[in-house]
């Protein structure tokens, strides 16, 4: 039986990479919009300055901090995140936008103190910070909508696989397991949906490796639920 890899629901790697990169790109887009008349070399200089000072890593660390603070504030969450609505609430309770604002301020002040960027550029970005933050907020909300859609799709594919399993329809099971595997490559770690998908992957592997034999013992069924 080929077991699925363990998914740590309390691990912030998904949020660090997905939302960290999203926020970083959103800020870059906002800065470019504020400086439409600047030459490409100027834009590259600004970007390289932020990168060299560790801006992307600071954003990823901020996302982790926001998640932790938000989880502590949202008392209903004991372990893992149960739905996208809770994730939205976590970002709000963790004060994501204020955190992004503070990170921008810190790096602009560093650039100003060390003469890393011109005074004009720093002034424009400072004055346009709310514009940048509005863009970040909008992009995060859009990503949450995408994640919600993906979670709903995964839940639907889980149910279709279960229906096919009850009917011993391996062809339909195969069709849905491919969709499940694809979605699980990069999806928000919503506890109940991910656990069900992992159980399904384990059961599917067991049936497939047994020559599509649906005669699974009680013990094998229980093991499929436990091994995530």
N, C-alpha and C positions, 0 to 999 in steps of 0.2 A: 504494500500500500504506500503510495507516494503522498507524503503529508505536506500540507501547506505551511508556509513560513509563518512564524509567530508575528503578530501585529501588536505592538505595545500601544494600548489606547491612551496611556498617560504620557507617551513620548511625543514631544513637540516637533519632531523632524518634519512632519507634513506641513505644519503651520509655518515653521521657520523657513522652509524652502518655497512653498507656494505663495504665502502672503508676504514673506520677506522680499522675494523677487518682484512680486506685484507692486508693492509700495515703492520699492527702489525705482522701478521703471516708470511708475506714475509720477514720482517727483522729477525724474529726468525729463519726462514729457512736459510737465508744468514749467520747468526752467526754460526749456526750448521755446515754449509758447510766450514766455515773458521777454525773451530776447530774440525776436524774429529777425532783426536786422544784423545780428552778429554773424561773422564769418564762421564757416565750419571749424576752422582751427581754434577759434575762441570757444566754441561749444565743446570741442574735444579737451581743451585745457581745463575748463570748468569740471567736466566729467572726471578727468584724470586726477584732478585735485581732490575731489570727493572720494574717489576710489583709493587713492594713495593714503588718505587720512583714515581709512577704515569705515567709510560711510555704509556700504552694503552690510558689513558684519554687524555694525551698530543697529541697523534696522532689524536684522534677524534676531538679535538679542532682545530688542524692544518687543518684538512679536511674542517671544517666549515669556517675557516678563508680564506682558498684557494678558496672555492666556492664564498664567499662574494667578495673577491678581484677580482676574475675572472669575476663575474657578472658585477662589476663596469667597468672592462676593456672592456668587450664585449658589446658594446653599443646597439646591435640589440636586446638584451634580456631585455624586459620591466618587465615581471612578469612570473616566471616559466621558464622552459627550454623546448625549442621547439623540439630539436632532440639530438641524441647522439653526433653528430659532434660538436654541441655547447658545450656539456659537456666536450669533449676532449679539445676544445679551452679554456674553462674555467680553466681546470687544468693547461694548458700551461701558460695562462696569470696570473694565481694565483701562478705560480712558485712552483708547488707541490714538485718536486724533491729537489729543494734547501731548501724548508721548512723541508722536511724529514731529509735532511743532517744536518740542524741546530738543530733539535730535538735530533738526535743521538749524536751530539757534546755536547749538553748541558748535557745529561744524562751520557755520558762518563766522562765529566769533573767533574760532581757531584760525580760519583763513585770513581774517582781518588782522589778528594779532601778529601773524607770521608773514604778512604780505604775500599770501599765496594767490590771491585774486585781486583785481583792481577794485578801488572804492566804488566805482560806478556799478560794477556787476553785483557786488555785495549789497549795495543800496537797493538795486532793482529787485533782487531776490527777497530781501527783507520786506520791502513794501508789497511785494506780490505773494507773500507767504499764504495768505488766506485763499488766494486763487489756487495755489498748489494743494493746500489741504482739502479744498472742496473737490479737487480732482481725485485725490487719494480716497476720500470718503466714497465718491461715486464708483470708483474702480473696485473697492472692497465690497460694496453692496452688489455690484454686478457679479463678482466672483462668488459671493455667497449664494446668489441665485443659480449660478451654474452648478455649484456644489449640491444645492438642494435638488435640482433637476436630475443630477447624476445619482444621488441617493435614492430618489423615487424610481428611477430606471432600474437600479440594482435590486431594489425591493420587488419590483415587478418581475424581473428575470428570476429572482429567487422563487417567487410564487409559481411561475410557469414551469420551472424545473421540478418543483415539488408535485405539481399536477401531472407532469409527464412521468415522474417517478412512480406515482400511484397507479398510473396506467401501463407501467412497464414499457414506455415508449422511449427507447434509447436514442432514436434519431432526433426527437424533439429535445431530449435532455442534452445531447451534444450541441445542438444549435444554441441553447441558452447558456450552457457552461462556457462557450466561447465568448459570449457577450459579458458574462460575469467576470471572466478572467481579464478581459480588456478593460472593463470599468475599474476593477480593483488595482490596476497598475498605479493609479494616482487618484485617490478619492479620500474625502474627509473621513477620519476614523470615527464613524458613528457606531457605537458599540453593538447594538442589537442587530443591525443590518450586516455589519462586517462578520459578526459571529455566525450568523445564519449562512452567509456566503461561504465562509471557511468550512462549515460543516458539510455543505453541499459539495464543495470541491473534494473533500475527503471521501464522501460517499460515492461520488462520481468516479474517482480514481479506483476505489475498491471494486465497484461493479465492472469497470472497464478492464481492470487487471485480472478479474475473475471470468473473463470471456463473456461479459455482459450478463452475468448471472445475478439475478435479483434476490436470490435466497441468502440474505444477509442475516447473520445471527444477532441476537440481542446484544451480546458483548461487543461485536464489531460496530453496531449502530451507536452504542454508548461511547466507544473509543473515538468515533468520528466526531462526536459532539465535544469531547474533551480536548483533543489535539488540534489546537489552532495554529 
